[in-house]
Amino acid sequence: MGQLDGKTALVTGATAGIGLASARRLAAEGAHVFVTGRRKEALDEFGEGFTAIQADVANPDDLDRVYAAIAERGKGLDVLYANAGGGEFAALADITWDHYATTFNTNVGGTIFTVQKALPHLNEGASVIITSSNIDVKAAPAFSVYAATKAALRSFTRSWAAELVDRKIRVNAIAPGPINTPGLSGLAGTPEDAAQLLKGLASGVPMARLGTPDEIADTVLFLATPASAYVTGSEIYVDGGASQV
């Protein structure tokens, strides 16, 4: 018996890193998991227990297709993990309108409408989980736009938890620190630069290492199950103590 037997979940941004690990964890606990991402070749690797849909959360029409598929299955949604997002380095002097708009449209707009369009499908007692970042309370040079989007998600978590409590829907955020994912390495231009970036990030963590996608997936599972029944409006920092110590 899995902790999520008979449940239905949706994980956005599920083709790599945190999203992929979390989708696998939810499926391993018995949930049928809808997964989305922009890369068809990665989506094609999902097998039994998953419904994979190519979609960009910044595109409202794509989100409509995702929720139409969930509605067609007819079992509603018990877990929504709004994970899709990303960002690039840009110092204040180098920020362009496109950089700002792309980052906010994906991280903020994509999350707003992922959750909004889920509302008719969320079952009573459902869990909504949002990927924030510990950068919402820290500073990082050349990462201000990304940090601002994550601070916005923290605010949404509180507001939506208050709005949805009458439906017994819980809304929480996870704030990862530096996690060893392809997306993190991809912020650097070369493999050598990536190695230096990861080493530098690990040195700033009290536990002296990067986190793993599976460690975030463990927290996703906690928030997805009745183990967190008395938790809503919270942000859980999974960052090796970087924001706390």
Helices and strands as residue ranges (DSSP letters): E 8-11, H 17-28, E 32-37, H 40-43, E 50-54, H 60-73, E 77-82, G 92-94, H 97-104, I 105-109, H 110-118, G 119-121, E 122-131, G 134-136, H 144-164, G 165-167, E 170-176, H 182-185, H 191-203, H 213-224, G 226-228, E 235-238
